[in-house]
Amino acid sequence: MAIERQKAVEQDKIERRHNFDPVENNFTEEQVKLEASRCLNCKNPKCVQGCPVNIQIPKFIHAIKEGDLQGAGDIIRETSMLPSVCGRVCPQERQCEGHCVLGIKGSPVAIGALERYVGDNTKAEPVEIKPTGKKVAIVGSGCAGITAAADLRKAGHDVEVFEALHEFGGVLRYGIPPFRLPRVVLDRELNNLKSMGVKFHSNVVVGKSITLKQLKEDGFDAIFICSGAGLPKMLHVPGENLNGVYSANEFLTRVNLMHAGQPDSPTPLRVGKKVAVFGGGNVAMDAARTAVRVGFEEVYIIYRRTEKELPARLEEIRHAKEEGVVFKFLYAPKEIIGENGYVKSVELEVMELGEPDASGRRRPVPTGKTEVVDLDTVIVALGTGPNPIIQRSAKAEGLEIITDPKGYISVDADSRATSVPTIFAGGDVAPVGESNAINAMGAGKKAAKAINELLK
């Protein structure tokens, strides 16, 4: 308790408004040793229980204390092939660090920063593969797919990953900006899988380019669907079809994947002066902070509740404020007003908080008052739903994959099995619990375990 939690050095808040370089630096070697020394090595490590993939946290931190950094990396990679990714993007404050005993009376161990340091400074050791002769298809190359591919390949199966886009990584590449997850880090993790013998296919839209039935006919003994949730939820207010209105999905994909923020881009963005992002989650923060970097002069986050109810990570909110993002609370969009086909302003409804809703948060209630804010761009970050391409294609071929009323694939919570034998699903297309990177990885591990048992 006498040792203060270490803090990473951050890029200057003014300078980082103009680049996509990482905001946070890794700990120094001295900081790593100090932070590791704070771990109590609990006999009943609640931090492990708080991790969806059950990384043996006290063990890897103990290896750091002993000066065995590679050993720490080996311990993490027994359950997670993405330490450098998870150390950067996981909501540690709600998971491993949120369960840390030190956090009861002080600051929890900086588990995420330690994991990131270990991931960045160690190598994945070669894995001996004993072929089983079985083939598994992975539909999607995001967190769930990468995790399942690693575990299934270690078990000896031939694993092939089919990705709809032209680059791999799923939401890690098109959704999360490089200032949070450097691309060199993501590429390194993907290359580890390729070196294990996992095959990757880009520009393949399963359900269009090839169907699930055709994959089965091609000799795949099992299929894991983890295609994400790429269908944006919109505001459903007048004026939403005006030029200058983006879903956060489109905006981030165009900048992160297609480099639309660069002046020589073949598909450039129309960058105006004032932009409002509607929403309060991590995606809203990513969109707002990206808008700052591509050149918008005034960037707002408009949220219908108060700051207390914001679902985004505290770190993301702090970084957004430091970078000049202005938060407007207790406002909801009523109409997007246009001129000559383009966004001119937005009429906002003033809200107040009423009784708690199903989420446990107080429900925003209209007061009857409105305000008009001049804008030229609107970004909608209200979440996404499942793209129905795979489900519709499967149904047309007689594969009755059961979905819930919202279109998500229904799965067994433990095995991630669908209603069709040999087909499994996980991640955002079949969510169980909170939608984030580490929970998707947990789904990938559960599916891989169930597929291994099936193929035996």
C-alpha positions in Angstrom: 0.0 0.0 0.0 3.0 2.3 0.5 4.0 2.1 -3.1 1.9 4.3 -5.4 0.3 2.9 -8.5 2.6 3.8 -11.5 1.4 6.0 -14.3 2.4 5.7 -17.9 3.9 8.8 -19.6 1.4 10.2 -22.0 1.9 12.2 -25.2 1.3 16.0 -24.8 -2.4 16.7 -25.0 -2.0 19.5 -27.5 0.4 17.6 -29.8 -1.6 14.4 -29.9 -4.6 16.3 -31.3 -2.7 16.4 -34.6 -1.4 12.8 -34.9 -2.5 9.2 -34.6 0.5 8.1 -32.5 -0.1 6.2 -29.3 -1.3 8.4 -26.4 0.3 6.3 -23.7 3.9 5.0 -23.6 4.8 1.7 -22.0 6.0 1.6 -18.4 9.8 1.8 -18.0 11.6 -1.2 -16.7 11.8 0.5 -13.3 8.1 1.2 -13.3 7.3 -2.4 -14.2 9.3 -3.7 -11.2 7.7 -1.3 -8.8 4.2 -2.0 -10.0 4.7 -5.8 -10.0 5.9 -5.5 -6.3 2.5 -4.1 -5.4 0.8 -7.5 -6.1 -0.2 -9.3 -3.0 -0.2 -12.7 -4.8 -3.5 -13.6 -3.2 -4.3 -17.2 -2.5 -7.8 -16.7 -3.9 -7.0 -14.3 -6.8 -10.2 -12.5 -7.6 -8.5 -10.8 -10.5 -8.3 -14.1 -12.3 -12.1 -14.6 -11.7 -12.7 -11.1 -13.2 -10.8 -12.0 -16.4 -13.1 -13.6 -19.0 -10.2 -15.8 -20.3 -8.8 -16.5 -16.8 -5.2 -15.3 -17.3 -3.2 -16.4 -14.4 -2.4 -12.9 -13.3 -0.6 -13.4 -10.0 1.6 -16.0 -11.7 2.7 -13.8 -14.5 3.3 -10.9 -12.2 5.3 -13.1 -9.9 7.5 -14.1 -12.9 8.1 -10.3 -13.5 9.2 -10.0 -9.9 11.6 -12.9 -10.4 13.1 -11.1 -13.4 11.7 -13.8 -15.8 9.9 -11.6 -18.4 9.7 -14.3 -21.1 8.2 -16.6 -18.5 5.6 -14.0 -17.7 4.8 -13.9 -21.5 4.6 -17.7 -21.6 2.1 -17.7 -18.7 -0.1 -15.1 -20.3 -0.1 -16.8 -23.7 -1.3 -20.1 -22.2 -4.7 -18.5 -22.2 -4.4 -15.4 -24.3 -2.6 -14.9 -27.6 -3.3 -11.2 -27.5 -1.5 -9.7 -24.5 -0.4 -6.5 -26.3 -4.0 -6.0 -27.5 -5.8 -6.7 -24.3 -3.3 -4.7 -22.2 -4.5 -1.7 -24.3 -8.2 -2.0 -25.0 -9.7 -4.2 -22.3 -11.9 -2.5 -19.6 -9.6 -3.6 -16.8 -11.3 -1.3 -14.3 -14.5 -3.4 -14.6 -12.7 -6.8 -14.9 -9.3 -7.9 -13.5 -8.4 -4.6 -11.8 -11.9 -4.1 -10.7 -11.6 -7.3 -8.6 -8.1 -6.5 -7.2 -8.0 -6.6 -3.4 -5.7 -3.5 -3.3 -8.5 -1.5 -4.9 -10.7 -1.9 -1.8 -8.7 0.7 0.2 -6.4 2.1 -2.5 -5.5 1.8 -6.2 -5.6 -1.7 -7.8 -2.5 -3.1 -9.5 -2.1 -1.8 -13.0 -2.6 -5.2 -14.5 -3.4 -3.9 -18.0 -0.2 -1.9 -18.2 1.9 -4.9 -17.0 0.3 -7.2 -19.5 0.9 -4.7 -22.3 4.6 -4.4 -21.3 5.0 -8.1 -21.2 3.3 -8.6 -24.5 5.4 -5.9 -26.2 8.7 -7.2 -24.9 8.4 -11.0 -25.2 7.9 -13.4 -28.1 5.3 -16.2 -28.6 7.3 -19.4 -28.4 6.9 -21.9 -31.3 4.1 -24.5 -30.7 4.5 -28.1 -31.6 1.5 -29.1 -33.7 0.3 -32.7 -33.9 -2.1 -32.9 -36.8 -5.5 -34.3 -36.2 -6.7 -34.3 -39.9 -9.7 -32.2 -38.9 -10.6 -28.8 -40.5 -12.3 -25.8 -38.9 -13.5 -22.7 -40.6 -13.5 -19.4 -38.7 -15.8 -16.7 -40.1 -14.4 -13.3 -39.0 -10.9 -12.3 -37.9 -11.7 -10.2 -34.8 -11.0 -11.0 -31.1 -13.2 -14.1 -31.0 -11.9 -15.5 -34.3 -8.2 -14.9 -33.5 -8.6 -16.6 -30.1 -10.5 -19.6 -31.3 -8.0 -20.0 -34.2 -5.1 -20.1 -31.8 -6.6 -22.7 -29.5 -7.9 -24.9 -32.3 -4.5 -24.8 -34.1 -2.7 -25.7 -30.9 -5.0 -28.7 -30.7 -3.7 -29.8 -34.2 -6.6 -28.9 -36.4 -6.2 -27.2 -39.8 -7.7 -23.7 -39.3 -8.8 -21.3 -42.0 -10.1 -17.8 -41.2 -12.4 -16.0 -43.7 -12.6 -12.2 -43.5 -15.0 -10.0 -45.4 -12.6 -7.0 -45.5 -9.3 -6.7 -47.3 -7.3 -6.6 -44.0 -7.5 -8.7 -40.9 -8.3 -7.9 -37.3 -12.0 -7.1 -37.4 -13.1 -4.3 -35.1 -9.5 -4.2 -33.7 -8.4 -2.8 -37.1 -11.4 -0.9 -38.5 -13.0 0.3 -35.2 -10.2 1.0 -32.7 -8.0 4.0 -33.7 -4.2 3.6 -33.9 -3.7 6.0 -31.0 -5.3 3.4 -28.8 -4.0 0.3 -30.6 -1.0 0.7 -32.9 -1.2 -1.3 -36.0 2.3 -2.8 -35.6 1.0 -4.4 -32.4 -2.0 -5.9 -34.1 0.0 -7.1 -37.1 2.5 -8.8 -34.7 -0.2 -10.8 -33.0 -1.7 -11.8 -36.3 1.7 -12.9 -37.6 2.1 -15.2 -34.6 -1.0 -17.1 -35.8 0.2 -17.3 -39.3 3.5 -18.7 -38.1 1.5 -21.4 -36.3 0.0 -22.4 -39.7 -3.4 -20.6 -39.5 -4.5 -19.7 -43.0 -6.2 -16.4 -43.6 -8.5 -15.5 -46.6 -9.5 -11.8 -47.2 -12.4 -10.4 -49.2 -14.6 -13.3 -48.5 -18.2 -12.5 -47.4 -19.6 -15.7 -46.0 -23.2 -15.8 -47.1 -22.3 -14.2 -50.4 -18.9 -15.3 -51.7 -19.3 -18.7 -50.1 -22.1 -20.2 -48.0 -22.0 -22.2 -44.8 -23.3 -25.2 -46.7 -20.5 -24.9 -49.2 -17.9 -24.7 -46.4 -19.3 -28.0 -45.0 -19.2 -29.5 -48.5 -15.5 -28.4 -48.7 -14.7 -30.6 -45.9 -14.8 -28.4 -42.8 -15.7 -30.5 -39.8 -16.8 -27.5 -37.7 -17.6 -23.8 -38.3 -17.3 -20.9 -35.8 -19.2 -17.8 -36.8 -17.8 -14.6 -35.2 -18.6 -12.0 -37.9 -19.3 -9.2 -35.4 -22.1 -6.7 -35.4 -21.6 -4.3 -38.3 -25.2 -3.0 -38.7 -25.3 0.5 -37.2 -28.2 1.7 -35.1 -29.3 5.1 -36.1 -31.3 8.0 -34.5 -34.5 7.6 -36.5 -35.1 11.4 -36.5 -36.0 13.7 -39.5 -33.0 14.7 -41.5 -30.9 11.6 -40.9 -30.5 11.1 -44.6 -28.7 14.4 -45.1 -25.1 14.6 -46.4 -22.8 14.9 -43.4 -24.5 12.2 -41.3 -22.3 9.2 -40.6 -22.7 6.1 -38.4 -19.6 5.8 -36.1 -19.0 2.4 -37.9 -18.7 4.1 -41.3 -16.7 7.1 -39.9 -14.1 5.0 -38.0 -13.8 2.4 -40.8 -13.2 5.0 -43.4 -10.5 6.7 -41.3 -8.9 3.6 -39.7 -9.0 1.2 -42.6 -9.3 3.4 -45.7 -7.2 6.3 -44.4 -9.9 8.8 -45.4 -8.4 11.4 -43.0 -5.4 11.8 -45.2 -5.4 14.5 -48.0 -4.3 12.1 -50.7 -6.9 9.5 -49.9 -9.0 8.2 -52.9 -12.0 8.2 -50.6 -11.6 11.4 -48.5 -13.9 12.6 -45.8 -15.7 15.9 -46.0 -14.2 17.6 -42.9 -16.2 20.5 -41.7 -15.9 22.8 -38.7 -18.4 21.5 -36.1 -19.2 17.9 -35.5 -21.5 16.2 -32.9 -21.1 12.6 -31.8 -24.3 11.2 -30.3 -23.6 8.4 -27.8 -21.6 7.9 -24.6 -19.7 4.6 -25.0 -16.1 3.8 -26.0 -17.0 4.0 -29.7 -18.4 7.5 -29.2 -15.1 8.5 -27.6 -13.1 6.9 -30.4 -15.2 8.8 -33.0 -14.9 12.1 -31.2 -11.1 11.8 -30.7 -10.7 10.7 -34.3 -12.7 13.7 -35.5 -10.3 16.0 -33.5 -7.3 14.4 -35.4 -8.8 14.7 -38.9 -9.3 18.4 -38.5 -12.7 19.3 -37.1 -12.4 22.6 -35.2 -15.2 21.9 -32.7 -16.1 18.4 -31.5 -19.0 17.7 -29.2 -20.3 14.5 -27.5 -24.0 14.8 -26.9 -25.4 12.4 -24.4 -29.0 12.1 -23.1 -28.0 11.3 -19.5 -25.4 12.8 -17.2 -21.7 12.2 -17.0 -22.3 9.8 -14.1 -24.1 7.4 -16.5 -21.5 7.5 -19.3 -20.7 3.8 -20.1 -17.3 4.7 -21.7 -14.0 3.9 -19.8 -13.0 6.7 -17.5 -9.6 6.8 -19.2 -11.3 7.4 -22.6 -13.5 10.2 -21.2 -10.4 11.9 -19.6 -8.4 11.7 -22.8 -11.3 13.1 -24.8 -11.6 16.1 -22.5 -7.9 16.7 -22.5 -8.0 16.8 -26.4 -10.7 19.5 -26.4 -13.9 17.4 -26.9 -16.9 19.3 -25.4 -19.5 17.2 -23.6 -23.1 18.3 -23.6 -25.2 16.2 -21.2 -29.0 15.8 -20.9 -29.7 16.4 -24.6 -31.3 14.2 -27.2 -31.6 14.7 -31.0 -35.0 15.8 -32.2 -34.3 16.8 -35.8 -31.3 17.2 -38.1 -31.8 20.4 -40.1 -30.3 20.7 -43.5 -29.5 23.2 -46.2 -28.9 22.3 -49.9 -28.8 18.6 -48.9 -26.2 19.1 -46.2 -26.3 19.2 -42.4 -26.7 22.8 -41.1 -27.8 22.4 -37.5 -29.5 20.0 -35.0 -32.5 20.6 -32.9 -31.9 19.1 -29.4 -34.5 18.2 -26.8 -33.5 19.1 -23.3 -33.8 16.0 -21.0 -34.0 15.3 -17.3 -33.5 12.0 -15.4 -36.5 10.1 -14.3 -36.9 6.6 -12.7 -34.3 3.8 -13.4 -34.9 1.7 -16.6 -34.1 -1.9 -17.2 -30.3 -1.1 -17.3 -30.5 0.3 -13.8 -29.7 3.8 -15.0 -32.2 6.6 -14.5 -34.3 7.0 -17.7 -33.9 10.3 -19.6 -37.2 12.1 -19.9 -38.0 15.1 -22.2 -38.7 18.4 -20.5 -40.4 20.0 -23.5 -37.6 22.5 -24.0 -35.4 22.5 -27.2 -32.2 24.1 -28.4 -30.7 24.5 -31.8 -26.9 23.9 -32.3 -25.1 24.8 -35.5 -23.3 21.8 -37.0 -22.1 20.5 -40.3 -21.5 16.9 -39.4 -23.2 14.3 -37.3 -21.8 11.0 -36.1 -24.1 8.4 -34.6 -22.5 6.1 -32.0 -25.5 4.3 -30.6 -24.2 0.8 -31.0 -24.6 -1.8 -33.7 -26.7 -4.9 -34.5 -25.9 -8.2 -36.3 -25.6 -8.1 -40.1 -28.2 -10.7 -41.3 -26.3 -11.9 -44.4 -25.1 -15.2 -42.9 -28.4 -16.0 -41.2 -30.5 -15.4 -44.3 -28.1 -17.3 -46.5 -28.1 -20.3 -44.1 -31.9 -20.3 -43.9 -32.2 -20.3 -47.8 -30.0 -23.4 -47.8 -32.1 -25.2 -45.1 -29.8 -24.5 -42.2 -32.1 -23.2 -39.5 -29.8 -21.1 -37.3 -32.1 -19.8 -34.5 -31.8 -16.1 -33.8 -33.3 -13.9 -31.0 -35.8 -11.2 -31.8 -33.0 -8.7 -32.4 -31.3 -11.0 -35.0 -28.4 -12.2 -32.9 -27.5 -15.8 -33.2 -28.8 -17.8 -30.2 -26.1 -20.0 -28.6 -25.5 -22.2 -25.6 -23.7 -19.9 -23.1 -21.1 -22.6 -22.2 -20.2 -24.1 -25.5 -21.4 -21.4 -27.9 -23.1 -24.1 -30.0 -25.9 -23.0 -32.3 -29.1 -24.8 -33.3 -27.2 -26.4 -36.2 -24.8 -29.3 -35.3 -21.1 -28.5 -35.9 -21.8 -24.7 -36.2 -20.9 -22.5 -33.3 -21.0 -18.7 -32.9 -19.6 -16.0 -30.6 -18.5 -12.4 -30.2 -20.8 -9.6 -31.1 -22.9 -11.7 -33.5 -23.9 -13.9 -30.6 -23.2 -11.9 -27.4 -23.4 -13.3 -23.9 -22.8 -10.4 -21.5 -21.0 -7.2 -22.2 -19.8 -6.6 -25.7 -16.0 -5.9 -25.6 -12.7 -7.4 -26.8 -12.0 -9.6 -23.8 -15.5 -11.1 -23.6 -15.3 -11.9 -27.4 -12.0 -13.7 -26.6 -13.7 -15.6 -23.9 -16.4 -16.7 -26.4 -13.6 -17.8 -28.7 -12.0 -19.9 -26.0 -15.3 -21.6 -25.1 -16.2 -22.3 -28.7 -12.7 -23.8 -29.3 -13.0 -26.0 -26.3 -16.4 -27.3 -27.4 -15.2 -27.8 -31.0 -12.2 -29.8 -29.7 -14.5 -32.0 -27.7 -16.7 -32.5 -30.7 -13.9 -33.4 -33.1 -12.4 -35.9 -30.7 
